[in-house]
Amino acid sequence: MNISRDAASGMGWSVVEKWSTRLVSLVVLLVLGRLLTPDQFGLVALGTVFMTFLNIFVDQGFGRALVQRKTITDAHTNTAFWISLGGSIVLAAVLIVGAPLISSVLGEPALEPVVQVMSIGLVLYALSSIPQALLEREFGFKSLARRRVIATLVGGVCAVIAAAVGLGVWSLVLQTLVTSAVGVVVLWTASTWRPRFVVSLRAARELWPTGASVIGIEFVGFLNGQSDKLIVGAALDATALGYYFFAMRIISIMIELFSTVMSSISLTTFSRLQDDRAELQTWMYRLSAVSCLVAIPAFAVLASVAQEAIPLIFGSQWAQSSLLVQILCVLGAVNAIAVFDRSALLAVGRNRLAFSLTLGQALIGIVFVFAALPFGVVGVAIAVAVRQIIWWPVRLIALRAALGISPVRYLSIWLRPTVVGLVAAAVSYSVISLVWDLSALPIVYVLVGISISCVLIVALGGLLLRGPFRELMLLVRQRRSGGRK
């Protein structure tokens, strides 16, 4: 198998998927933001927290284990599928029965039916988990891209129509379920694999070590990514959570547009190179450089215009999310380079180290969020961003010990795009602030600010980012030439 060809091809289809789906998601978010209220977004955000938690246990980590293993058999795939499907039905029933207690504890009576209906998504996730893993294993990113684009588009259209006719919070619930259901249909149409009723205890035991590690890592990943929302929703209210969730959603779309294009192929690529440490390091540097090249300047530009752009684009009711977006841009910039850490560690079998890193970051994050609650959602946003920064040196030490990654070279990849982004954002903000009345001409502020930032990024990037740009061009040439060097 030609890793350069397959990885470059995978990244090409990943670009199609991520950009298409996230641009659709951004447009849908824009429309729904104008039709719905912050408290409605907050209710669905709370429901999503519980769905995300239970999804960790649906496939027992077997999907990731199938991607990571060098060789698999029919016993492995069939066992993983039936365990996942059976587990999802049990967990959905538990969530339906427990919904009244959840809504009572959180003080949100309207949450009960939302959680009960959203539980259907657990079964839909189980139906897609194993076929998706098999396609990833074989670099079937074209099929995965088609599935995500179609599902996101259909789900988004249904949500917009539902919101327009006045269904309120149910339009967001409908979006989640329709997206998952359409994804299952498209995925099974694209996949040639079909399950047979075979459950092997031996196969389950062989998958379990990696699966258990994945469960542990995803659990602490849940604490990292969802505990802040649960704490805000429980300690404050659904409206405050709505503002915070909306800001985090914008940042998440940006991260997925610019960083997870490469991260989506990283586990498969690194797993194929697990016995060639030098080549794995090369791809670690290469993917990090390309990610930083586009992501960090983009977050800098977003931070410079967010104060006027958020209420202008999404409506004045989201003005309180503007500052949150600016703060969380720091989180997005750090994730631009840290997004590959877990995949690389899992690929070389350092599951415990990956788990320990994620757990440490999660525990620190929870402490910070609780400490920041007296300062509201702004304090929580600052706490989440600071958590990511102070834990970064620990991640660098772990990467050096496990993979031989040079911290100096690793940080230099991040440094130059950061300088370019900060200079471009600072200059554009300063110039526009001096020339225009921001309150009178917000659209001019946003458009001219972005234009100046882009011109400066291109100019400075030509001087400082030649290395990352060469890496990007290398991947493009490999994609076009079928991997020939």
For each residue, the residues with C-beta under 8 A, 3 or more apart:
1: 6 272
2: 5 6 482 483
3: 6 7 269 272 273 279 283
4: 7 8 478 483 485
5: 2 8 9 478 482 483 484
6: 1 2 3 9 10 139 269 272 483
7: 3 4 10 11 139 265 268 269 283
8: 4 5 11 12 475 476 478 479 483
9: 5 6 12 13 139 141 479 483
10: 6 7 13 14 139 141 264 265 268 269
11: 7 8 14 15 261 262 265 475 479
12: 8 9 15 16 141 479
13: 9 10 16 17 141 142 144 145
14: 10 11 17 18 141 145 261 262 264 265
15: 11 12 18 19 261
16: 12 13 19 20 145 149
17: 13 14 20 21 141 144 145 148 149 264
18: 14 15 21 22 256 257 260 261 264
19: 15 16 22 23 257 261
20: 16 17 23 24 145 148 149 152
21: 17 18 24 25 148 149 152 256
22: 18 19 25 26 253 256 257
23: 19 20 26 27 257
24: 20 21 27 28 149 152 153 156
25: 21 22 28 29 152 156 253
26: 22 23 29 30 253
27: 23 24 30 31 156
28: 24 25 31 32 156 159 160 175
29: 25 26 32 33 246 249 250 253 314
30: 26 27 33 34 313 314
31: 27 28 34 35 160 163
32: 28 29 35 36 159 160 163 171 172
33: 29 30 36 246 314 315 317 318
34: 30 31 314 315
35: 31 32 160 163 164 171
36: 32 33 40 41 163 168 169 171 172
37: 40 41 239 242 317
38: 41 42 238 239 242 243 246 317 318
39: 42 43 237 238 239 242
40: 36 37 43 44 168 169 172 242
41: 36 37 38 44 45 172 241 242 245 246
42: 38 39 45 46 233 237 238 239 240 241 242 245
43: 39 40 46 47 108 110 111 114 169 238
44: 40 41 47 48 114 169 172 173 176
45: 41 42 48 49 229 233 241 242 245
46: 42 43 49 50 106 108 111 114 115 229 230 233 238 241
47: 43 44 50 51 111 114 115 118 173
48: 44 45 51 52 118 176 226 229
49: 45 46 52 53 226 229 230 233
50: 46 47 53 54 95 102 115 118
51: 47 48 54 55 95 118 119 121 122 176
52: 48 49 55 56 222 225 226
53: 49 50 56 222 226
54: 50 51 57 58 91 94 95 122
55: 51 52 58 121 122 125
56: 52 53 215 218 219 222
57: 54 60 87 91 215
58: 54 55 84 87 88 91 122 125 126 129
59: 62 63 80 83 84 87 125 126 129 130
60: 57 80 83 84 87 207 208 211 212 215
61: 64 65 207 210 211 212 213 214 215 218
62: 59 65 66 79 80 83 84 129 130 133 207 211
63: 59 66 67 80 84 129 130 132 133
64: 61 67 68 133 210 211 214 267 346
65: 61 62 68 69 80 207 208 210 211 214
66: 62 63 69 72 76 77 80 130 133 134 137 207
67: 63 64 133 136 137 267 268 271
68: 64 65 210 267 271 346 347
69: 65 66 72 76 206 207 210
70:
71:
72: 66 69 76 77 137
73: 76 77 203
74: 77 78 196 198
75: 78 79 198 200 202 203
76: 66 69 72 73 79 80 200 203 206 207
77: 66 72 73 74 80 81 130 134 193 195
78: 74 75 81 82 195 196 197 198 199 200 203
79: 62 75 76 82 83 198 199 200 203 204 207
80: 59 60 62 63 65 66 76 77 83 84 129 130 133 203 204 207
81: 77 78 84 85 129 130 195
82: 78 79 85 86 195 197 198 199
83: 59 60 62 79 80 86 87 199 204
84: 58 59 60 62 63 80 81 87 88 126 129 130
85: 81 82 88 89 123 126 127
86: 82 83 89 90
87: 57 58 59 60 83 84 90 91 126
88: 58 84 85 91 92 122 123 125 126
89: 85 86 92 93 123
90: 86 87 93 94
91: 54 57 58 87 88 94 95 119 122
92: 88 89 95 96 119 120 122 123
93: 89 90 96 97
94: 54 90 91 97 98
95: 50 51 54 91 92 98 99 115 116 119 122
96: 92 93 99 116 119
97: 93 94
98: 94 95 101 102
99: 95 96 102 103 111 112 113 115 116 119
100: 103 104 112
101: 98 104 105
102: 50 98 99 105 106 111 112 115
103: 99 100 106 108 109 110 111 112 115
104: 100 101 107 109
105: 101 102 234
106: 46 102 103 111 233 234
107: 104 234
108: 43 46 103 111 233 238
109: 103 104 112
110: 43 103 113 114 169
111: 43 46 47 99 102 103 106 108 114 115
112: 99 100 102 103 109 115 116
113: 99 110 116 117
114: 43 44 46 47 110 111 117 118 169 173
115: 46 47 50 95 99 102 103 111 112 118 119
116: 95 96 99 112 113 119
117: 113 114 120 173 177
118: 47 48 50 51 114 115 121 173 176 177
119: 51 91 92 95 96 99 115 116 122
120: 92 117 123 124 177
121: 51 55 118 124 125 176 177 180
122: 51 54 55 58 88 91 92 95 119 125 126
123: 85 88 89 92 120 126 127
124: 120 121 127 128 177 180 181 183 184
125: 55 58 59 88 121 122 128 129 180
126: 58 59 84 85 87 88 122 123 129
127: 85 123 124 184 188
128: 124 125 131 132 180 183 184 187
129: 58 59 62 63 80 81 84 125 126 132 133
130: 59 62 63 66 77 80 81 84 133 134 193 195
131: 128 134 135 187 188 191 193
132: 63 128 129 135 136 144 187
133: 62 63 64 66 67 80 129 130 136 137
134: 66 77 130 131 137 138 140 191 193
135: 131 132 138 140 141 143 144 187 190 191
136: 67 132 133 139 140 141 144 267 268
137: 66 67 72 133 134 268
138: 134 135
139: 6 7 9 10 136 265 268
140: 134 135 136 143 144 190
141: 9 10 12 13 14 17 135 136 144 145 264 265
142: 13 145 146
143: 135 140 146 147 187 190 191
144: 13 17 132 135 136 140 141 147 148 187
145: 13 14 16 17 20 141 142 148 149
146: 142 143 149 150 186 190
147: 143 144 150 151 183 186 187 190
148: 17 20 21 144 145 151 152 183
149: 16 17 20 21 24 145 146 152 153
150: 146 147 153 154 182 183 186
151: 147 148 154 155 178 179 180 182 183 186
152: 20 21 24 25 148 149 155 156 179
153: 24 149 150 156 157
154: 150 151 157 158 178 179 182
155: 151 152 158 159 174 175 176 178 179 180 182
156: 24 25 27 28 152 153 159 160 175 179
157: 153 154 160 161
158: 154 155 161 162 171 174 175 178
159: 28 32 155 156 162 163 171 172 174 175 178
160: 28 31 32 35 156 157 163 164 171
161: 157 158 164 165 171
162: 158 159 165 167 170 171 174 175
163: 31 32 35 36 159 160 166 167 168 171
164: 35 160 161
165: 161 162
166: 163
167: 162 163 170 171 174
168: 36 40 163 171
169: 36 40 43 44 110 114 172 173
170: 162 167 173 174
171: 32 35 36 158 159 160 161 162 163 167 168 174 175
172: 32 36 40 41 44 159 169 175 176
173: 44 47 114 117 118 169 170 176 177
174: 155 158 159 162 167 170 171 177 178
175: 28 155 156 158 159 162 171 172 178 179
176: 44 48 51 118 121 155 172 173 179 180
177: 117 118 120 121 124 173 174 180 181
178: 151 154 155 158 159 174 175 181 182
179: 151 152 154 155 156 175 176 182 183
180: 121 124 125 128 151 155 176 177 183 184
181: 124 177 178 184 185
182: 150 151 154 155 178 179 185 186
183: 124 128 147 148 150 151 179 180 186 187
184: 124 127 128 180 181 187 188
185: 181 182 188 189
186: 146 147 150 151 182 183 189 190
187: 128 131 132 135 143 144 147 183 184 190 191
188: 127 131 184 185 191
189: 185 186
190: 135 140 143 146 147 186 187
191: 131 134 135 143 187 188
192:
193: 77 130 131 134
194:
195: 77 78 81 82 130
196: 74 78
197: 78 82
198: 74 75 78 79 82
199: 78 79 82 83 204
200: 75 76 78 79 203 204
201: 204 205
202: 75 205 206
203: 73 75 76 78 79 80 200 206 207
204: 79 80 83 199 200 201 207 208
205: 201 202 208
206: 69 76 202 203 209
207: 60 61 62 65 66 69 76 79 80 203 204 210 211
208: 60 65 204 205 211 212
209: 206 212 213 351
210: 61 64 65 68 69 207 213 214 346 351
211: 60 61 62 64 65 207 208 214 215
212: 60 61 208 209 215 216
213: 61 209 210 216 217 346 351 352 354 355
214: 61 64 65 210 211 217 218 346 351
215: 56 57 60 61 211 212 218 219
216: 212 213 219 220 351 355 359
217: 213 214 220 221 342 346 351 354 355 358
218: 56 61 214 215 221 222
219: 56 215 216 222 223
220: 216 217 223 224 355 358 359 361 362
221: 217 218 224 225 342 358 362
222: 52 53 56 218 219 225 226 227
223: 219 220 226 227 359 362 363 365 366
224: 220 221 227 358 361 362 365
225: 52 221 222 228
226: 48 49 52 53 222 223 229 230
227: 222 223 224 230 231 362 365 366 369
228: 225 231 232 244 365 369 380 383 384
229: 45 46 48 49 226 232 233 241 244 245 248
230: 46 49 226 227 233 234
231: 227 228 234 235 366 369 370 373 380
232: 228 229 235 236 240 241 244 369 373 377 380
233: 42 45 46 49 106 108 229 230 236 237 238 240 241
234: 105 106 107 230 231
235: 231 232 373
236: 232 233 240 241 373 376 377
237: 39 42 233 240 241
238: 38 39 42 43 46 108 233 241 242
239: 37 38 39 42 242 243
240: 42 232 233 236 237 243 244 376 377
241: 41 42 45 46 229 232 233 236 237 238 244 245 377
242: 37 38 39 40 41 42 45 238 239 245 246
243: 38 239 240 246 247 318 320 321 324 377
244: 228 229 232 240 241 247 248 321 324 377 380 381
245: 41 42 45 229 241 242 248 249
246: 29 33 38 41 242 243 249 250 314 318 321
247: 243 244 250 251 321 324 325 328 381
248: 229 244 245 251 252 324 328
249: 29 245 246 252 253
250: 29 246 247 253 254 310 321 325
251: 247 248 254 255 325 328 329 331 332
252: 248 249 255 256
253: 22 25 26 29 249 250 256 257
254: 250 251 257 258 295 298 299 302 332
255: 251 252 258 259 260 295 332 335 336 339
256: 18 21 22 252 253 259 260 261
257: 18 19 22 23 253 254 261 298
258: 254 255 261 291 294 295 298 336
259: 255 256 262 263 291 295 332 335 336 339
260: 18 255 256 263 264 339
261: 11 14 15 18 19 256 257 258 264 291
262: 11 14 259 265 266 287 290 291 339 340
263: 259 260 266 287 291 339 340 343
264: 10 14 17 18 141 260 261
265: 7 10 11 14 139 141 262 268 269
266: 262 263 269 270 287 339 340 343 344
267: 64 67 68 136 270 271 343 346 347
268: 7 10 67 136 137 139 265 271 272
269: 3 6 7 10 265 266 272 273 283 287
270: 266 267 273 274 280 283 284 340 343 344 346 347 348
271: 67 68 267 268 274 346 347
272: 1 3 6 268 269
273: 3 269 270 276 279 280 283 347
274: 270 271 280 347 348 349
275:
276: 273 279 280
277: 280 281 348 403 404
278: 281 282
279: 3 273 276 282 283
280: 270 273 274 276 277 283 284 344 347 348 403
281: 277 278 284 285 403 404 405
282: 278 279 285 286
283: 3 7 269 270 273 279 280 286 287
284: 270 280 281 287 288 340 344 403 405
285: 281 282 288 289 405 409 410 413
286: 282 283 289 290 471 474 475
287: 262 263 266 269 283 284 290 291 340
288: 284 285 291 292 337 340 410 413 414
289: 285 286 292 293 413 467 468 471 472
290: 262 286 287 293 294 468 471 472 475
291: 258 259 261 262 263 287 288 294 295 336 337 339 340
292: 288 289 295 296 336 337 413 414 417 418 468
293: 289 290 296 297 417 461 465 468 469 471 472
294: 258 290 291 297 298
295: 254 255 258 259 291 292 298 299 332 333 336 417
296: 292 293 299 300 333 336 414 417 418 420 421
297: 293 294 300 301 417 420 421 424 453 457 461
298: 254 257 258 294 295 301 302 421
299: 254 295 296 302 303 329 330 332 333 336 421
300: 296 297 303 304 329 333 418 421 422 424 425 453
301: 297 298 304 305 421 424 425 428 449 450 453 454 457
302: 254 298 299 305 306 309 325 329
303: 299 300 306 325 326 329 425
304: 300 301 425 426 428 429 449 453
305: 301 302 308 309 429 445 446 449 450 453
306: 302 303 309 310 322 323 325 326 329
307: 310 322 323 326
308: 305 311 312 322 438 442 445 446
309: 302 305 306 312 313 322 446
310: 250 306 307 313 314 318 319 321 322 325
311: 308 314 315 316 318 319 322 442
312: 308 309 442 443 446
313: 30 309 310
314: 29 30 33 34 246 310 311 318 321
315: 33 34 311 318
316: 311 319
317: 33 37 38
318: 33 38 243 246 310 311 314 315 321 322
319: 310 311 316 322
320: 243 323 324
321: 243 244 246 247 250 310 314 318 324 325
322: 306 307 308 309 310 311 318 319 325 326
323: 306 307 320 326 327 378 381
324: 243 244 247 248 320 321 327 328 377 378 381
325: 247 250 251 302 303 306 310 321 322 328 329
326: 303 306 307 322 323 329
327: 323 324 330 378 381 382 385
328: 247 248 251 324 325 331 332 381 384 385
329: 251 299 300 302 303 306 325 326 332 333
330: 299 327 333 334 385 388 389
331: 251 328 334 335 384 385 388
332: 251 254 255 259 295 299 328 329 335 336
333: 295 296 299 300 329 330 336 418 421
334: 330 331 337 338 388 389 392
335: 255 259 331 332 338 339 388
336: 255 258 259 291 292 295 296 299 332 333 339 414
337: 288 291 292 334 340 410 413 414
338: 334 335 341 388 392 395
339: 255 259 260 262 263 266 291 335 336
340: 262 263 266 270 284 287 288 291 337 343 344
341: 338 344 345 354 357 395 398 399
342: 217 221 345 346 354 357 358
343: 263 266 267 270 340 346 347
344: 266 270 280 284 340 341 347 348 399 402 403
345: 341 342 348 350 351 353 354 357 398 399 402 403
346: 64 68 210 213 214 217 267 270 271 342 343 349 350 351 354
347: 68 267 270 271 273 274 280 343 344
348: 270 274 277 280 344 345 402 403
349: 274 346
350: 345 346 353 354 402
351: 209 210 213 214 216 217 345 346 354 355
352: 213 355 356
353: 345 350 356 357 398 401 402
354: 213 217 341 342 345 346 350 351 357 358
355: 213 216 217 220 351 352 358 359
356: 352 353 359 360
357: 341 342 345 353 354 360 361 394 395 398
358: 217 220 221 224 342 354 355 361 362
359: 216 220 223 355 356 362 363
360: 356 357 363 364 391 394
361: 220 224 357 358 364 365 387 388 391 394
362: 220 221 223 224 227 358 359 365 366
363: 223 359 360 366 367
364: 360 361 367 368 387 390 391
365: 223 224 227 228 361 362 368 369 383 384 387
366: 223 227 231 362 363 369 370
367: 363 364 370 371
368: 364 365 371 372 383 384 386 387
369: 227 228 231 232 365 366 372 373 380 383 384
370: 231 366 367 373
371: 367 368 383
372: 368 369 375 379 380 382 383
373: 231 232 235 236 369 370 376 379 380
374: 379
375: 372 378 379 380 382
376: 236 240 373 379 380
377: 232 236 240 241 243 244 324 380 381
378: 323 324 327 375 381 382
379: 372 373 374 375 376 382 383
380: 228 231 232 244 369 372 373 375 376 377 383 384
381: 244 247 323 324 327 328 377 378 384 385
382: 327 372 375 378 379 385 386
383: 228 365 368 369 371 372 379 380 386 387
384: 228 328 331 365 368 369 380 381 387 388
385: 327 328 330 331 381 382 388 389
386: 368 382 383 389 390
387: 361 364 365 368 383 384 390 391
388: 330 331 334 335 338 361 384 385 391 392
389: 330 334 385 386 392
390: 364 386 387 393
391: 360 361 364 387 388 394 395
392: 334 338 388 389 395 396
393: 390 396 397
394: 357 360 361 391 397 398
395: 338 341 357 391 392 398 399
396: 392 393 399 400 405 407 410 411
397: 393 394 400 401 407
398: 341 345 353 357 394 395 401 402
399: 341 344 345 395 396 402 403 405 407 410
400: 396 397 403 404 405 406 407
401: 353 397 398
402: 344 345 348 350 353 398 399
403: 277 280 281 284 344 345 348 399 400
404: 277 281 400
405: 281 284 285 396 399 400 409 410
406: 400 409 410
407: 396 397 399 400 410 411
408: 411 412
409: 285 405 406 412 413
410: 285 288 337 396 399 405 406 407 413 414
411: 396 407 408 414 415
412: 408 409 415 416
413: 285 288 289 292 337 409 410 416 417 468
414: 288 292 296 336 337 410 411 417 418
415: 411 412 418 419
416: 412 413 419 420 464 465 468
417: 292 293 295 296 297 413 414 420 421 461 465 468
418: 292 296 300 333 414 415 421 422
419: 415 416 422 423 460 464
420: 296 297 416 417 423 424 456 457 460 461 464 465
421: 296 297 298 299 300 301 333 417 418 424 425 457
422: 300 418 419 425 426
423: 419 420 426 427 456 460
424: 297 300 301 420 421 427 428 452 453 454 456 457 460
425: 300 301 303 304 421 422 428 429 453
426: 304 422 423 429 430
427: 423 424 430 431 452 453 456
428: 301 304 424 425 431 432 448 449 450 452 453 456
429: 304 305 425 426 432 433 449
430: 426 427 433 434
431: 427 428 434 435 452
432: 428 429 435 436 438 445 448 449 452
433: 429 430 436 438
434: 430 431
435: 431 432
436: 432 433 440 441 444 445 448
437: 440 441
438: 308 432 433 441 442 445
439: 442
440: 436 437
441: 436 437 438 444 445
442: 308 311 312 438 439 445 446
443: 312 446 447
444: 436 441 447 448
445: 305 308 432 436 438 441 442 448 449
446: 305 308 309 312 442 443 449 450
447: 443 444 450 451
448: 428 432 436 444 445 451 452
449: 301 304 305 428 429 432 445 446 452 453
450: 301 305 428 446 447 453 454
451: 447 448 454 455
452: 424 427 428 431 432 448 449 455 456
453: 297 300 301 304 305 424 425 427 428 449 450 456 457
454: 301 424 450 451 457 458
455: 451 452 458 459
456: 420 423 424 427 428 452 453 459 460
457: 297 301 420 421 424 453 454 460 461
458: 454 455 461 462
459: 455 456 462 463
460: 419 420 423 424 456 457 463 464 465
461: 293 297 417 420 457 458 464 465 469
462: 458 459 465 466
463: 459 460 466
464: 416 419 420 460 461
465: 293 416 417 420 460 461 462 468 469
466: 462 463 469 470
467: 289 470 471
468: 289 290 292 293 413 416 417 465 471 472
469: 293 461 465 466 472 473
470: 466 467 473 474
471: 286 289 290 293 467 468 474 475
472: 289 290 293 468 469 475 476
473: 469 470 476 477
474: 286 470 471 477 478
475: 8 11 286 290 471 472 478 479
476: 8 472 473 479 480
477: 473 474 480 481
478: 4 5 8 474 475 481 482 483 484 485
479: 8 9 11 12 475 476
480: 476 477
481: 477 478 484
482: 2 5 478
483: 2 4 5 6 8 9 478
484: 5 478 481
485: 4 478
